[in-house]
Amino acid sequence: MSQSYRPKPGEIPTEPGVYRFRDKQRRVIYVGKAKNLRARLSSYFQDIGNLHQRTATMVTTAASVEWTVVETEVEALQLEYSWIKEFDPRFNVKYRDDKSYPWLAVTVGEEFPRVMVGRGAKRKGTRYFGPYSHAWAIRETVDILLRVFPMRSCSNGVFKRSQQIGRPCLLGYIDKCAAPCVGTVTADEHRAIVDDFCEFMAGRTKPFIKRIEQQMYAASEALDFERAARLRDDLGAMQKALEKQAVVLGDGADADVIALAEDPLEVAVQVFYVRGGRIRGQRGWVADRTDDGATPELVETFLLQLYAGGSADDGGESLPKEILVPELPPDTETFEQLFSDLRGSKVTIRVPQRGDKKALQENVARNAKESLALHKTKRASDLTTRNQAIAEIADALGLDEAPLRIECYDVSHIQGTEIVASMVVFEDGLARKSEYRRFVIRDQEGSDDVAAMHEVITRRFRRLLDEGFETPSLVPHEGSSTTTPAAGADPGTPMLVDPDTGRPRKFAYAPGLVVVDGGAPQVAAAQRALDELGIDDIPVCGLAKRLEEVWLPGQPDPVILRRTSEGLYLLQRIRDEAHRFAIAHHRGRRSKSMVESVLDDVPGLGEVRRKTLLRHFGSLKKLREAEIDEIAAVPGIGPRTAAAIKGAVAAGDATAPRRTRKTTAP
């Protein structure tokens, strides 16, 4: 590939640095860093066919490239972060909050600091804790702790008014504020209270609890029972606040636990903030993927955006001692050095392998998956967005009308055996699960992905013709037995309802678009099946997994939809649903066949009793978990046979080879 702005050979230095791609309007569209600028930038100026589709789009959109050499990789990280924040490049991954999280903020920059709950961006001169999932929960905790740490929590207006009238507000009268507004405590005394509050919220709770306990016992020994009772109540308030935050790490560690959930178009990130072994906050982001970077690259991008703007001035809250990630970023040592400099003490990045930290990260990962699923559900449920997606598909594929009904097909098998296929239906951009269908490929020996796709399309649309679908451009294939329309019916109208049962026919509705999971070979097979049936007005396309390319029959090049296209998002969601449905069908059949094969050699167990066992337990997993007396309780199975079955299942588990699942290739 040759671009007019490509630097001359030898012009790019080999030192570490940061580079920027600009478009014709001189806008920065991408920022990146490199250990070796020459090697990294040269990778962009190669054959366009070797580049990822999104990378190729960025390179062809750009009109110039420039770079800055730095001394170390840490400086490169800092400069990359600064440029991303300054220019907001369109081709860089941007993590955005999936909702607005509340923070607990202490305005330490004021003469009389104030504690408050708020949302939005952080401000200088304010120390933050959290974020938290619910504002009401943190307000309740603050209300409890103000009894122990009576710092100011009123607004500036209330504070000034109390100063003017010389009388504190209600909180001052009920001992939930030290009332600095009327001079009850000095600024230094009030700041000492604030510092203690911040230390407690940061997780350093044991010293305060121990100190109050000592004061309580001392007051009791001095017969000052009123003070002892007040300290006892303060201790109870602190314990109540701690009970709201369960201990998740027994070693009392300070750590941020990060997990990702990915698909080809988007990535969701969840972070649990753990201080003193307790979860102090949680936060989530969702980002559009801009390239085909693997999990380590996604982790690197996220760490840079989350932490590189922090500093030791914020009390170290944004950077913990330990950052737990699902996979290590490519430059782990560089990140650790950068974060250690920002925090002012050692920061470690690692992947938890066992124990509480591993279990906690698995929990965070479940939250990330749910967050991504919820994000997709919200996006798919919007009517305007669905209409836009369908219109974009029609425009990109050159369809005469919007495909209100889309059918998608996927093939699944294990190394060419147990071949099954699925058909899923989306109408108006929403799944119609009652219309889903499963197929078992008849030619198990001679079929591959392409042949299986041809068989499935043939069977589905032959059934469509047999059930009475007729249009001027749809001529039934020779030998088909189309149903005769009811008396008085329009001959060109499909027979959508069975006249005998009154129920809708299973395959009577024709789709506006057929989507197959795969590339050009699968698309050609589907189109050939329709041609053989004489169907020429149902469009076909394929969606290849690797680059999310849309293939059309007879076209040498794919159709490339924009990464942010709602049409591409809908096609991907339909394809993923077909894949899920095919895999579920495949697993069910595989489980049944495995049960039957394991039980073949059990003495005295014939076909009838094998089927009875299969109906009773449903799967090999449930049969494996059953006890001998549970198996013996099945009609026709005695204790001796049950013991033989249990032994056969155990022997089958010990000798079964590890299998890999293979699905349709793009």
N, C-alpha and C positions, 0 to 999 in steps of 0.2 A: 504494500500500500504506500502511495506516495502523497504526502501532504505538502502544500507550499510552505507551511510554517515549520516543517521538520528541521531541527538544528543540524548543522553540518557535522560530518564525522570528526570526532575528537574535540568538538566544541564544548560538550557537556563534561563537567568535572567528575571525578570518581569519588569525591568526598561525600560524607553524609550531608543531607540538606532537605529542604522543603520546596515543592514545586506547585505552580498554579497554572491551570488551563483557563484561557479567556476566550469568549466568543467574539463575533464581529463588532459588537457594541462595547467591547472591552470589559464586559462583566465577567467576574470570576465564576466559573461553573464547576470547578473541581479543585480540591486541595489535597495533596498527599505528601508523605515523607518517605525517605529512602536512606538506607545505609550507604548505598552507592548510586548516586544520581544518574550516572551514565547507563548503568545496567537497568535501572528501573524505567527510565524514560524511553530507552530503546525498545522495551517490550511493548510500548503503545504503538510504535511505528513499524508494524509488521503487516503481513497479509490480513486484510479485513476479515477473511473467513476464519482465521485462527483466534479472533477475539470474541469474548463474550458479547452477546448482542447489546447489552446495556453499555459496556465499555466502548464498543464500536460506535454507538450513538454519541457518546460523549466526545470521542476523538474526532468524529466527522462534524460535530457541532462547533468544536473549538476552532479558533482562527490563529491562536498563538499560545506559546508556552514559555514560562519564565521560571527561574529558580533562585534560591538563596542558599549559599553554602554556610554551614554552621560547624562548630568545633566538635560537638559531641552529639550522640543520639538523644540525650536528655534535652538539649537545646532544640533539636529537631521536633521532639514531642511538644515542647512548650510553644514553639512558633506555629506548628500545625494547628494547635488548639486556638491560638490567638487569631489566626487567619480564618478558621472556620467560624468563630464567633463574629468576626468583623464582616466577612463577605457573605455568609450564609449560602454556600454554593449549592446549586440545585442537584448536582449529581453525588453529593456526599450524603451518607445515611444521617437522618435527623430523628432522634428519639424524642417523641412528644408524650406528655403525660396522658394516660388513658382516662384520667379524671383529675379534678382539682383536689389536692390533698391538704388537710389542715396542718399547720405547724404550731408548735408552742414557741413563742418568741419572748425574749427578755431584752429590753432596750438598754443594754449595758453602756451605751454611749451617752446617755442622759445623766444629769446630776442625781436624780432620784429614779433609778431604773424601774420599769413597769413590766409586769408579766401579762401576756395576752395571747389569745388564740386567733390565728389569721391564716389566710391563703395567699397564693401568688408568689412572685419572685422574692428572693432574699434581698435585704437592704444592708448597707454598711452600718456598722455601729450597733448591730443587733445579733444576739446569740440565739441560734435556733436548735430546737429539739424535735425529733420526729423525722419525717411526717407520720401522721397517724391516720388510721382508717376512718374514724368517726370523730367529729368535733365534740359531740356531747360527752364522749368518754374522757377526753383529755380535760374538758372543762370540769367534769366531776372530780377528776384526780387533783386538779389545781385547787378546787374548792376545799378538798380534804387537807392538802398540804399547807394552805394558807394559815391553818391553825398552828402549825409547827414553825413555818417560815412566814411571818406576817409582813410580807413585802407589799409594795404598792401594786394594785391591779386596776385602778381607775383611769379614766381617760384624762387627757390634758385639761379639758374644760372643767371637769369635776374637781381636779386637783387645784386649779387656779381659783375656782369659786370657794373651796374650803379654806384656801390661804387668805382670801379677802374677808371672809366672814369669821375666821378664827375658830371654826368648828368642823371637826372631821365628819366624813360621811358615815353611813350605817356600819360599814366594815370596820371602821375604827372603834366603834362602840362595842362590837361583838368580838373584838380581839382577833380579827382576821386581817388587820392592817396595823402596822406600827405607827401610822398617822404622821409621816414626816411632813405633811402639809401644814401642820400646826406646831411643829417643833418638838413633838414628843420624843423623837430620836434625831440625832444629827445625820448629816449626809454620809459620814463615815460609818456610823452604826448601821444605817439602813443598807449601805453597800455590803457590809459584812453579812447581813441577813440574805441579801441577793446572792452573794457568792456561795453561801451554804445551800441555798435552793438550787443553784446551778450544779453544784457538786452532786447533790442528791439525784437530780434529774439525769445527770451524766452516768449514773450507775454506781457511784461511790457511796453506797448507803450504809455499809457496816459501821464506819466510824461514828455516824450520827446516832444510829440505834444504840451502840455501845455507850456513847456519851450520855444519852438521855437515861439509859438504864442506871448508870452510875449516879447521876443526879437524883433520880427517883429514890434509889436506896439511901443516898445520903440524906435527903429530905425526910425520909421515913425515920431514920435513926435519930435525926435531930427533932423528932416529934412535930415536924412541920407537915402535917398530914394534908393540908389544903394544897400546898405546892406539890407534894407527892402525887396527889390525885390528878392535878393538872398535867404533870409530866406523864403519868400513866395514860391519860387520854391522848396526849401527844404521841406517845409510843404506839398506841392503838391506831391512831390516824396514819402513821407511817406504815405500819404493817398492812393496813387496809389498802393503802395506795400500792404497795408492793404485790398484794394478792391479785391485783388486776393485770399484772404482767407476769405470766408464768415463766418459771425457769426452764430454759431450753438447752443451755450448755452448762453442764455441771461444774466446769472449771472456772466459771465466772468470766469467760473471755469477752473481749470487745471485738466484734467482727461484723462485717457486712456480708450477707449471704446472697449470692447472685445466681439466677437461673434463667434460661432462655427457652422459648418455644418458637419453632421456626416452620415456615412453609416457603415455597419458591418465591412468593411475592412479599411477605411480611414477616416481621419478627417481633415477638413480645418479650419484654424483660420484666422480671420482678426482683425486688431487693427487700430483704428483711434486715433491719438495723438492730443488732444485738449489742447491748451494753451491760456489762456486769452479769452476763449470762442470761439476761432477760430481753425479750423482744420489745424494743422501745419505739419502733415505727416500721412502716411498710410503704412501698411506693412501686408504681408500675408505669411502663412506657410501651408504646407501640410504634414501630418504624417501618417504612417501606424499604425493601431491599433494593439497592442500586447496582449490585453486581452479584457474582456467584461465589463470593467469599465464604469460606467454611466457618464453623463455629469459633475457632480461635481468632479469626479476623473480626468477627462480630463482637467478641468479648473485648478485643483491643479497642475498637471504635467506641464501645460503650464506656469502658473505663476512662478513656480520654475525655469524653464529654461530661461524665459524671463528676470526676475528681480533679481534673487539671486546673479548674478555676478556684480550688480551695487554697487555704493557707493556714499557717499556724495561728494566725490572729483570731480565727473563729473558735478558738478553744479546742481545736482538734476534733470537733464533732463530725465534720464531713469526711475525715480520713481516720479510720480505725487502725488498730494494730495489725489486723488480719483481714484480708479480703478473700473470701471463698468463692471460686468460680467453677463452672462445669468443665471448662478446658482452659489450659494456660494460653495466654496471648503469645504471639511469636517472639516478642522482645520482653520477656518477663523481667529480666534483670534491669533493663532500662526503666520500665515502669516502676519497679520497686525503688530504684534510686530517685526517680522524680518524686514519687509520693512521699518517700522518707524525708526528702528535702523540704517538701511543702508542710509536712506534719511536724517536723522538728525531731522526730524519733523514728525508729525502724518500723517499716510497713512491709508485711509479707503477703505475697499473692500465691495461693496454692489451691489444689483440688482435693477436697476431703475424701478419704478412702474408706473410713469406717467410723463407727460410734455415733455419738450425738450429732456431730457436725454433718456427717453423711446423711443421717436421717432428716435433719433439718433442711438440707439442700434439696432432698427429694420432695419434701413438703412445699418448698418454694417453687420447685419445678411444676408441681401440680397446680399451684396458683397461676403460674405463667401460662400453662395450657388452657386453664379456664378463662384467663384474661383474653387470650387470643381468640378462643371460641366465642366469647361474649362480644368481642369487637366485631368479628365476622357476622354474628347474628344481627347486631345492630345495623351494620352496613347493609346486610341483605334485606332487612325488613323495611327499609325506606322505599316508598313507592316511587318517588321521583328518581332515586338512584337506579332502581330496577328498570324503569322505563328508559333511562339514559343508556344503561348497559345494553338493552335489547336493540335500541336504535344504533348504537356504535357497532354492534355485531353485524347488523344488516348493512350498514354503510361500508364496513371494512371488507365484507365478503361479496358486496355487490348484489345483494338480494333485492327482489322486487318489493317485498313487504317484510315487515318485522316478524321474526320467528317467535311467535307467542308460545308455541309448544316446541321444546327442544328435547330430543332423546339422545342419550349418550351410552356407548357400549364399551365394555372393558373385558379383557380375557385374562384369566389367571390359571396357573398350573405350577407343578413342581417338576422341573426337568423333563417337560413334555408329557407328564402323566397327570391323571385326575384333572383334565382340562375342563374348565367351566367358564361361563361368561355371564355378564350382568347387563341389564338395561334399566336405566333410571330416566325419569321424566321430570322436567321442570316446565311449569306453565306460568306465564307472566313473571318469570324470574324466581318462582318458589317451587320447592320440591312437591311432587304429587306422589307420595309413597304408595298409595293404593294402585298406582299404575306401574310400579316397578315389576320387572320380570327377571327370572333366572333361567339359564340354559345349561344343559349338560351336553358337551360336544359329543356327537355320535361316533365320529371316526377318531378314536383315541390313539390309534397307532400311527396314522399317516398325517396327523394335523400338526401344524405349527401355529404361531400367532396369526399369520396372514390367512392361512386356510381356515382357522377357527373363526376369524372375523367374517370371512366370506360366508361360512355356513350360518352364523347367527343372523346376519343381515338378510340372507335368503329366507330363512325360516320365519323371521318376524314379518317381512313384507309379503311373503306368500300368504301368510295368515291374514294379513290386511286385505289382500285381494279376495281371499276365500270368504271373508266375512262381509263382503258386499261393498267395498269402497270402490266407487267408479267416478271418474271425471273424464272429460274429453281427452285429456292427455295421458290418462292411465288406462291402458288396455290390459286386461287379464292375460296372464301367460297361458300358453297352450296347455290344455288339460286341467286348468283350475276349475273348481266347482263353486262359482260365486252364488251367493244366496239370492233367491228371487225376491225383489222388493214386495212389500205388502201392497194389497190392492189400493189404488188411488195414490200411491206414493210416487214422488218424482223419480224417474229412473236414474237421474244423475245424483241423487242424494244417498249418502252412505247409510247402510243399515246399522245404526249405532246401538240398537236395543234388540235383544233376541226375542222374536215374536212368541216363542214357546214359554220362556221363563220370565220375560219382562225385565231381565237384568241387562246392564250394559255389556256389550261384547268386549272381550279382553283386548283385542288389537284393532278395534274399529276406527280409531282416531289416527289420522295421518299427521306426522310432525312437520313443522315448518323448517326444521334443520336437524340433520343427523350429525352427531359428533362422535368420533371414535378416538379412543385413547391410543395414540401412536402417531407415527409420521407418515411419509409418502407411501410406503408399502401397504399399511393398513387402510389408508384412504383409498388407494387404487382397488384393493379387494372389496371394500364396501361399495364403491361406485360400480364395479363390474357386476356385483350381485344385483344392484338395482337395474342395470342395463339389461341383464338377462331376464328380468321379470317385466321388462317393458316400461319401467317407471322412470320418467325423465324430468319430473318437476319437483323432486325433493332434493334440496341441496345437501351436500356432504362436505365435512371438513374434519381435520384431525388436529389434536393438540399434543405436541411432543413435549415430554417432561423436561428434558435437559435445558432447553433454552426458551420454553414456553412459546414455541413457534406454531402458527396456525397454517396447516397445509391444505391445499385445495387440489382436487383431482386434475391431473394433467399439467400442473404448474411446476416448472423446474425450481422455483424459489418460493419460500414460505411468505405468508403475510405476517408482518411484524406490527403488533399492536403496542401502543405506548405502555410503559410499565405502570403508569397511573391510570390506565384506561379501566373504566368500570366494565366494559365489555370483556376485557381479558380476565378481570376478576371473576365475572360470572362464569365464563367458560372454565376457568380453573376450578371453581367450586363445584360445577357439574361433573367435571372429570374426576375430581377427588371423591365425590360421592359415589360415582360408578365404581371406582377402584375399591372403596370401602365395602360396597355391597357385594362385589365379586369375591373379595377376600373372605367376607363373612360366610358366603355360600361355600367357598372352597374349604374353609376350616371345618364347617359342619359335616361335609361329605368325607373329609379326611378322617375326622374323629370316628365316624361310623365304620369306615372301611378298616381302620386300625383296630377297632373293637372286634370286628369279625375275623380279621387275620390272626389276632392274638388268641382267639378262642377256638381256632380251627382244630388244634391238637388236643383239646380237653376231652378225655374219654367220656363217652355217654352223653355228650352235649351236641345234639343235632341242630339242624337249621331252625326248627320251630322254637326251641328253647333259646338259641342265640338271639333270635329276633325279639323274644320276650324280654331277655336281659337288656337288649339295646333300648327297647321302648321304656323299660322301667328306669334305667339310669340315664339314658340320653347321650352320654359321652364316655370316652375312656377315662377322662379325668375323674368323673364322679364314681365310676366303677373302681378305679384305683384307690380312691379315698374311702370306699365302703369297707366295713368290717365283714368277717366271714358270716356272722349271724344275720347281718343285713342282706347279704347275697342269698343266704339260705332261705330268707323269708319270701323270695320271689317264687311265685307259683311254678311248680315243676322242678325246683332246684333244692336238693337236699344238702345236709351238712357236708357229706363227703364230696359232692360235686362242687359245693361252694369253696371248699378248701383247695380243690384242684384249680378252680377258676382264679382264686387269689394267687396261687403259685404261678399260674401261667401269665397273669398280668405282671407280676414282679419279675419273672424271667424275661418277658418282652421288654420291660423298661431297661433291664440291664444290658440287653443285646441290641436294642434299637439304634441304628445309626443316626447321627445328627443330620437333619435335612435342612436344606435352604429353599426358600420360596423364590420363585422366579415369576415375574409378571411381564406384561407386554413391554417390549423394548420400544423406545422412541424411534 
